[in-house]
Amino acid sequence: MPSAIQLSKEDLRTTKPTREEYINKPKIPLVLILDNVTNSYNIGAFIRLADAFAIEKIIVCGELTISDKKLRKASRNEAKWVCVEYSDSTTLSIKALKDKGYAIYGVELCHGSVDYKYINYPSPCALVLGNERKGVSEAALQLTQQQIHISMYGMGNSLNVSTAGAIVLAECASQIRQVVSAK
């Protein structure tokens, strides 16, 4: 018996564009730069997030040791709706976006980093997220205009990279969507 509260897949589809409309729909000017993120499940999660927030693209930087099978499973096939680029160099990718006028934020707890909630994210914008163990590389951080972090109130010092990315991405995308829709 169908639920009276939960939406079915058919209910959800009524609020969505067609696949053809979605492909041609402009995405918000927000880019995720993954600096040597190596876990295919994390990359898959970022692909799902990129689709959920309809952002411009993801740039996966560094050596790729990712299983296509694991990536497809983790992204649940949303990869066909997301622009994913691959780059050998995080710093060159950041420089290219800076040359195009993107504001660059490194998601990393650093000396001088500020809570992500206190940033007014401009459009266009890019978020740099780092390796699961080492974080964002020093070379990449040097190229960011600001380092941002998520304040931690428990005993832990960090979150999984895709979890941290989801939190910051939600705020950043919301702000940019407001700016873009106000134009």
Buried (B, 14 or more C-beta within 10 A) or exposed (E): EEEEEEEEEEEEEEEEEEEEEEEEEEBBBBBBBBBBBBBBBBBBBBBBBBBBBBBBBBBBBBEEEBEEEBBBEBBEEBBEBBEBEEBEEBBEBBEEBBEEEBBBBBBBBBEEBBEBEEBEBBBBBBBBBBBBEEBBBEEBBEBBEBBBBBEEEEEEEBEEBBEBBBBBBBBBBEBBBEBBEEE
